[in-house]
Amino acid sequence: IDTIILPDTLEEISANAFLGSSIRRIYIPDSVKVIGECAFSECPNLEKLIFPNSLESIPGNLCSKSEGLTEVYIPGSVQEIGKHAFSNCKQLKSVTLHEGILSVETMAFVKCTSLEEIHLPESATQIGEWVFAWCESLKRAALPSTLTAIPSYTFYGCASLEAFEIPDGVKKLGCSCFTGCRSLTEIDLPDGLSAWEF
């Protein structure tokens, strides 16, 4: 199956619904309010996902190991991106996020080795450990001033990260959050920073 068009009466996509399938494109209607874990995991041919405005959360492992995925659009209705949601999506180059997102959980984008840029909107107040670790092509990352901490291993192994400004609201840096960032030559620390774990 190459393309799937879901009916506009559908409200839920169950866990593992398309796990390991050969689909390339899927059209998700605005009627869908819930998507289960691993629904699009290990789909090697899946190229693009546009999530509907009715969705409030991206579950854990939703697209993990879907190595052909290149583009993801996440609307402002989504408040949370779960653990490992896009981990090991090695061709993922474009992630569009909007105001409304509150948290991005542990390892959500770990090993997205083609991702070059990420911008978290000001609505985000929390990110998890290892969230962008081993994103080897990541050159630019913008985090919101609403964050109070950058957790451990956030940018671990991001060898291409060239420029990074720690938001003024950050008071704590976790251990090894910039370890392996070989291209990063300078970091400006905010005046309010009170702790940096080693």
C-alpha positions in Angstrom: 0.0 0.0 0.0 1.4 3.3 -1.1 -1.1 5.9 0.1 -3.8 5.8 2.8 -6.6 8.4 3.1 -8.4 8.1 6.4 -12.1 9.0 6.6 -13.2 12.2 8.3 -15.3 10.3 10.8 -12.2 8.6 12.3 -11.4 9.8 15.9 -8.6 7.4 17.0 -5.7 5.6 15.4 -4.8 2.7 17.6 -1.3 1.8 18.9 0.8 -0.2 16.4 -1.8 0.5 13.7 0.7 0.9 10.8 3.8 -0.5 12.6 6.3 -1.8 10.0 4.1 -1.1 7.0 5.3 0.0 3.6 3.1 3.1 3.4 4.6 6.3 1.8 1.9 8.8 2.5 -1.1 9.0 4.9 -3.7 11.7 5.2 -5.0 12.2 8.7 -8.3 14.1 9.1 -9.0 16.8 11.7 -11.5 14.4 13.3 -8.6 12.3 14.8 -8.1 13.2 18.4 -5.9 10.3 19.6 -3.0 8.4 18.1 -1.6 5.4 19.9 2.1 4.6 20.6 4.1 3.1 17.7 1.3 3.8 15.2 3.9 4.8 12.5 7.0 3.1 13.9 9.4 1.3 11.6 7.7 2.5 8.4 10.8 2.7 6.2 9.0 4.3 3.2 6.9 6.9 5.1 8.1 10.4 3.9 5.9 13.1 5.5 3.5 13.5 8.3 1.1 16.4 8.8 -0.7 16.0 12.2 -4.3 17.4 12.5 -5.3 20.4 14.5 -7.5 18.2 16.7 -4.5 16.3 18.2 -3.3 17.2 21.7 -0.3 14.9 22.1 2.2 13.0 20.1 2.6 9.6 21.9 5.9 7.8 22.7 7.6 5.9 19.9 5.1 7.2 17.4 7.5 7.3 14.4 10.6 5.7 15.9 12.9 4.0 13.4 10.9 5.3 10.4 14.1 6.0 8.6 12.6 7.5 5.4 10.6 10.2 7.2 11.9 13.6 6.0 9.3 16.1 7.2 6.9 16.5 10.1 4.3 19.3 10.8 3.1 19.5 14.4 0.2 22.0 14.9 -0.3 24.3 17.9 -3.0 22.0 19.4 -0.3 19.5 20.4 0.9 20.1 23.9 3.3 17.2 24.4 5.8 15.2 22.3 6.3 11.8 24.0 9.5 9.8 24.7 11.3 8.5 21.6 8.5 9.9 19.4 10.8 10.5 16.4 14.0 8.7 17.6 16.2 7.2 14.9 14.3 9.0 12.1 17.6 9.3 10.3 16.3 11.2 7.2 14.2 13.7 9.2 15.3 17.2 8.0 12.3 19.4 8.8 10.3 19.7 12.0 7.7 22.5 12.2 6.5 23.3 15.7 3.9 25.9 16.8 3.0 27.9 19.9 1.1 25.6 22.2 3.7 22.9 22.7 4.5 22.6 26.5 6.9 19.7 26.7 9.2 17.6 24.6 10.1 14.4 26.4 13.2 12.3 26.8 14.9 11.2 23.6 12.1 12.6 21.4 14.5 13.4 18.5 17.5 11.3 19.5 19.6 10.2 16.5 17.8 12.3 13.9 21.1 12.5 12.1 19.9 14.6 9.2 18.1 17.3 11.3 19.9 20.6 10.7 17.8 23.1 12.7 15.2 23.1 15.5 13.2 25.9 17.0 11.1 25.4 20.1 8.4 28.0 20.6 8.0 30.2 23.7 5.1 28.1 25.0 7.5 25.2 25.8 8.5 25.0 29.4 10.1 21.5 29.6 12.4 19.3 27.6 13.7 15.9 28.6 17.2 14.4 28.8 18.9 13.3 25.5 16.2 15.0 23.6 18.5 16.0 20.6 21.4 13.7 21.4 23.4 12.4 18.4 21.7 14.8 16.0 25.0 14.9 14.1 23.9 17.4 11.4 22.2 19.9 13.8 23.8 23.3 13.3 21.3 25.6 14.9 19.0 25.2 17.9 16.8 27.9 19.5 15.2 27.2 22.9 12.6 29.4 24.5 13.1 31.8 27.4 10.4 29.9 29.3 12.9 27.0 30.0 14.5 27.0 33.5 16.8 24.1 32.8 18.6 22.4 30.0 18.7 18.7 31.1 21.6 16.3 31.0 22.8 15.2 27.6 20.4 17.5 25.7 22.8 18.1 22.8 25.2 15.2 23.5 27.1 14.3 20.3 25.7 17.2 18.2 29.0 17.5 16.4 27.8 20.2 13.9 26.2 22.6 16.4 27.8 25.9 15.6 26.0 28.5 17.6 23.9 28.3 20.7 22.5 30.9 23.0 21.3 29.8 26.4 18.0 31.5 27.1 17.9 34.0 30.0 15.4 32.0 32.0 17.7 29.0 32.3 19.1 28.5 35.9 20.5 25.0 35.6 22.5 23.1 33.1 22.6 19.3 33.3 25.8 17.2 33.0 27.3 16.6 29.5 24.6 18.7 27.8 27.1 19.9 25.3 29.6 17.0 25.3 30.8 16.1 21.8 29.7 19.4 20.3 33.0 19.8 18.4 31.9 22.7 16.3 30.7 24.8 19.2 33.3 27.4 20.0 31.5 29.7 22.3 28.6 29.6 24.8 27.1 32.7 26.4 26.0 31.9 29.9 23.0 33.9 31.3 23.4 36.0 34.4 20.8 34.0 36.3 22.6 30.6 35.9 23.0 29.0 39.3 24.1 25.4 38.7 26.0 23.4 36.1 26.4 19.7 36.7 29.6 17.9 35.8 
